[in-house]
Amino acid sequence: MKPEREKSLLRKHPWIFSGAIEALPEDCKPGELFHVLSSNKQFLALAYFHQGHSLCGRVLSFEDKPIEIVLQEKIDKAFSKREPFLSSATTAYRLINAEGDGLPGLIIDQYENVLVLQVTTAGMANLVPLLLPLLIEKFQPKTIYEKSHGFARQQEGLPDSQGVLWGEKADEIEILENGMKFAVSLKEGQKTGFFLDQREMRKMIRELSSARKVMNAFAYTGGFSIAALAGGATHVDSIEISSKAGTILEKNLILNGYQGRSHSFFCEDVFDFLSQQALDHDLFIIDPPAFAKKRSDIESACKGYKRLMTEVFSRAKPGALLLFSSCSYYIDEKLLDTLAFQAALEQKRDVSLLSRHRQAFDHPISLFHPEGSYLKSVLFSIQ
C-alpha cells in the first residue's frame, strides 16, 4: 500500500481501491489472493484482487491465516450469529451475506436442505472448490446449487453460471416463512429464488392487513400477498408482469388454502395498472426491482420511483397506507425521502412517515462496511 493509504484497512474496511496500491504483481490473475502489506512491509490483510478495476481488492481476513482456515471460521461464525434466531416456523434464511459475514462476492441462501450460492466476483469464484467441502461437512445439504448471474459478474468478466454443484437435482422447493408456505423455483426465480431480505416487512404487512383491501404491486411470487391474506385482508390485488412468477404465485395461494378466495391477479405493467385503476385500497405495497443498478441509472430511477409514489398519493383515499421499498444501492434513504416529499407536495397530500425498514436478522451489515446496506422500506400514512 502507498504511505498513509492503509488507514481504511486499519479501520477494517474490506475494500481496496487501485489508487491506494503502491505495487501489484504485473501478472496478477483475476481474483488472485495476496497478502496486503503496509508501506513499511507490515501485514495488513489477506485479499483477492482484480487488476485494472477501480475497486481492485476485497479483503477476506485481517489475520494472517491460511485461506482454508479463514473460510472455515467465516462459515462457522456466520452460522453461530444466526443460530439463536432460527425457528421451526421458518425454513429458509440467508447463511452468508457477502461483506456482512466477511466473505465479499458470496451469497448463500438455505432453502430447507438446499444451499443456493450466488457468486459475483472472480476472487470468490476461484474459492468455490474450497468452499464446497466445508459447506457439505457443516450443513449436510441434499443439494448445493449455483445461481450466479447479473451485472456484477459481467463487470468481473465472468459468464453466467447456473446448475447443481453437488448432490441431487433440484428445481422447486417448498419452504416455510413464519408458518406461511411458499414454493421457490431455483431455475426460474429471481436472485436465489425468494427475497428473504423482506421477511420482517412481510411480517409487518401481515400485522397491518386485517379488514383492509390490499394492493401488492411488483408482486413477484406473492410473498406480500400471502402475508396480507394470512393477516385477514378483505381482498388482495397482485400485479406482476411476469406470467412465470404469476404461476408460482398461484401455487403459493393453493399451498396456503387461499385459491379463489379474496384474491385477484393482474399480469400487467404496474405503471399502466396504477394509472388506469380506481386505487380504492387501504394498503399499498410497492416493492419494485432495482431501478438503479449503476450510478448512471440514478436519474431515471428517481423518475420511476417518484411516478409510482405520485400515482398512489394522487388518488389514494384518506387513511390509506403505502409501504414503498427500494433495493437500489444508489438510491439512499435520504433521496427516497426527498422523492416522497416532492410527490406529496405536488399532489397536495398530507403524508406521514410511520416506520422504516426492519432488518432481517440473517442479513447482517458490518459496521466496518456500511455500503452493505442496500434495502430501504418506508411506511407512509396518506391523509
N, C-alpha and C positions, 0 to 999 in steps of 0.2 A: 504494500500500500504506500501511497505517497505520504510524506510527512504531514502530520496533523489531519490526515483524512481517515484515520481509523476510529474517529470518535463515535460514529454511528454503530460500529461493531462493538465498541466498549459499552454502548447502551443497549446491546443485544438486538439491534435491528437486523433482520435476516437478509436484507438486500444490499448488493454491492454494485454501484454504478461505474461505468467504464472510466469516467473522469477521475475517479479516486484511485485507480490502479496505476502503479508505477511500472510494473512489468508482469507480463503473462507469456508463457511459452508460445512461440510462434506456431507450433504445430498442434495447438490445443484443439482437440476434437470436441464437437458439440456435446455438452453435458459432462465433460471430463472433470473428475474430482481433483482438488488440490488443497494443500494446506495454505491458509492465508496468513501472511506474516506482516508485522508492522514494519515501518521504515528502519527500525533498529533490529530487525530479524527475530522478533518475539512472536510466538504462536498466538493467533487471534481466533481462528475458526477453521472448520472443515467445510468446504463449499464446492458446488459444481458450477461450471462456467460455460457460457456460450459466447464465444468471441465475436465481436462486431455488433453486439446488441448494446443499447444504452443501459438497460438492466442486465448487467453482464454476469453477475454471480448471485447464487442463492445459498444461504447458509443451512447446513444440516446439523451442525453441532458447534458449540463454543468450547468443547472439550476435545483434547487430543486422544481420540479413541478410534479403534478400527471401525470401519463403516458397518460391518455386521453387528457389532455391539451397539452402535448408535441406533440402527434400525430396530433392533430388538427392544431396547429401552424406550424408544419413542412409542412403539406399539403398546407395550405394557403400561406406560404412563397414560396413554390415551384411553385405554380401557378402564384403568383404575379411576380416572377422572369421571367417567360416565357411570360406572357400576352402581354407585349409591342411588342413582335416579332411575334405574331401569325398573320396568313394571311388566307384569304378565299381560296387562291390558294393551301394551304397545310392543309390537314385534319387529319394528323397523326403525333404525336410527343411524345417524352418521357416526362412523367409527374413527375416521381420520378426516380432519378439516384443514388440510393444507398447512399454511403457516400457523394457524391456530393450535396445531399439535406438533409444530416443529418439523413438518415434512412438506416443504413447498413443492407445488406441482402435483400433489396427490390428494385425491378424494376417495374415500372408501365408505360406501353405504352398505349396511347389512339389512337384507330383507329375509326374515325368517332365517333359514340356514344357507342363504346365498349371499356371497360378498360381491359387490359390483365396484370395480375400480374405474376411476376417471383420471387419466394421466395427461397432463398438459405441457410438460417440459421434456426436453431431450435428456436432461440430467436424471429426472425421475424414471423416464423410460428405460434408461440404462440399468436402473436398480431393481426393476421388476423381477428379474430372475432371482435376486437375493431376497426379495420380499415374499415371494410365493411360499417357500417352505416355512417361513416364520408365521405367516397367516394360517397355513394349514395346521401347524402344530398348536397354535394358540386357540383357534376357533373351531377346528374340525368341521369346516363347511362342507355342504354337499356339492357346491359349485363355486368356482371363482370366475367371474365374468368381467371382461373388459368392455367399457363403452366410452371410448376416447375419441372425441371429435370436436370441431369448433374452431373459432378464430384464434385462440391461444396456440393451438397446435400448428396452425398454418404459419403463425409468426415464428415458430420454432423450426419450421421446415419438416414437420412430421406429418405423415399421411394419417387419415382416419384409421382407427383400429377398433374392431368390434367382434366379439365372439368369446367362446369358452376358453379360458386359460388353463383351467384344471377342473376335473370332476365331471359330473353328469351334465347332459344337455339341459338347458333351462330357457324358458321363454316367458311364461306368465306365472306370477307368484301371488298368492293371497296373503295379505298382511292384516294386522290389527293396529289401529291407532286410537288410543283411548276408548277401546271397545268397539269402534266402528270398523267395518270390513272394507278393504279395498283390493282390487285387482291391479297388479303392477306388471306392465309389459316391458320386459327388458329390451326387446327388439324394436318396438315402435315408440316407446315412451321418450319424453324429453329428458335431458340430463341423464341421470342414472335410472330414471323411471318414475319417480314421485318426488314432489317438492317437500322434503322432510323439514326444511327450514321454516315452513309456515305452520308447524304443528300447534304452537301456542296461540297463533291467531285463529286457527280453525276452532280451537277450544273456546276462545272468546266469542266467536260467531255463534257457536252452539249455545253459549250462555245468553246471548242477546236476541235470539231468533224467536223466542216464544211469542205466539199470537201476532207475528209480523209477516208481511209479504216481502219476500227477499229476491233480489236480482244478483246473480253471480256472473259477472262479465269476465271474458277470457277464462272460462270455466275449466278448461283442460279436461281432466277425467272426473271432475265433480267433487273434489275434496271439500270445498266450502259448501257446496250444495248438500252433500250428505250431512255435514255438520249442522247446517241450518234445519234440515228436516228432523234430525235427531233432537234438536233443541225445541221442536214444536212449532216451526214456521207454518203459517196457514197455506202458503204456496211459495214455490221457488221456480224462478225462470233462470235457466242456464243458457248462456250464449257462448258459443265456441265455433270457430270457423273450420276446425279440423274434424272431418267426419270420423277419422280413425279414433281420435280422442273421444268423440261422442259415443262410439261403440263401446269403449271401456266404461264411460260414464253410465251407460245403460246397464252394464254388468254390475257396477257398484250399487245402483239402485236396487237391482234384484238381490244382491248379496245381503243388503240391509233391510229388505222387505218393503221398499218404497216404490216398486214398479207400479206405474199407473196411479200413483197417489200424490196429489198436490204438487206435481212437477211438470214443467214444460221445457223441452229442449229446442233451441233455435240454432241451426247450423248456419250462422250468418257472421258477417263482419260486424264487430262491436260498434264501430263508429257509425255505420249505417243504422244499426238497430237503435242506438241511443237517439239518433236524430229523427227517427220515424215513430217511436212509441210514446205512449202517454206518460210513462215513468211515474206510476202511482204506487210505487213500492215504499215500504217503510225502512228498508235496509238495503243499501247498495254495496256490493263488493267488486272493486275494480283492481285486478292484480295482473297487469299486462306483462308480456315478455320484455326482456331488456331492450329498450328503445335506443340506448347509447352503449354500444359495445366498444367504442373507441372515442377518444376525446373530440374528434371532429364531428361526432354524431350529436353533441350536446344540444346545439340549436334546434335541430329537427326533433329531438326527443322532447325538449321543453314544449314545443308547439303541440306535440301529440298529447303529452300529459295535461297541458292546460286545456286543450279542446275537450278531453274526457271530463275533467272537472267542471268545465263550463256547461256541458250538456246536462249534467246532474244538477248543478247549482241553479241553473236557469228554470228548471221545471219540477224539481222535487217538492213534495208537499211539506209544509211546516212540521218540524219534529222528526223528519227523516234523518237517518244515519248513513254516512258514507265511510267505508273502510277503503282506503286507497294505498296501494303498495307500489314500490319501485325496487327492482333488483339491479338497476343500473348503477355500477360503482361510481360513474362520473356524475351522477345526479345526487348530490349530498342532501342531507336533511334540511339545511338552510335554504337551498334552492327549491326544494319541493314545497316548503312552507311559503316561499315567495310566489310560486306559481298558484298556489291555493288562494293566497291573499289577492292576487290580481284577478283571478276568476271570480271570487266572491264580490270584490269591489265593483267590477264591471257589471255583474248581474244584480247588484244592489241587494244581496242577501246577507243576513246576519249569520255568520258561520263561526262555530266554536270548536276548538281542538280539545277532544276529550281524553285521548290516550295515544301513546306511541307504541312502536313495535315491541312485542315481548319476545326476547331472545330464547330460542330453544336450547336446552341445556347441552345438547350434543353438537352444537355449532359454536364452540368457544372461539373467542377472539383474543389473541395475545396482546397484553398491554404494551409490549415492545413493538407491535406491528398493527397500529390502528387502521391501516389500509385494508385489513381483513374484514372490516365492517362494510357490507355492501347492501344489505336488505333494509329498507325503510318501510314502515307502515304507519299511517296516521288515521285516526278515527275522528270524523267530524260530525257535529250536530248542525243541521241546517234549519234555520227559522225563517 
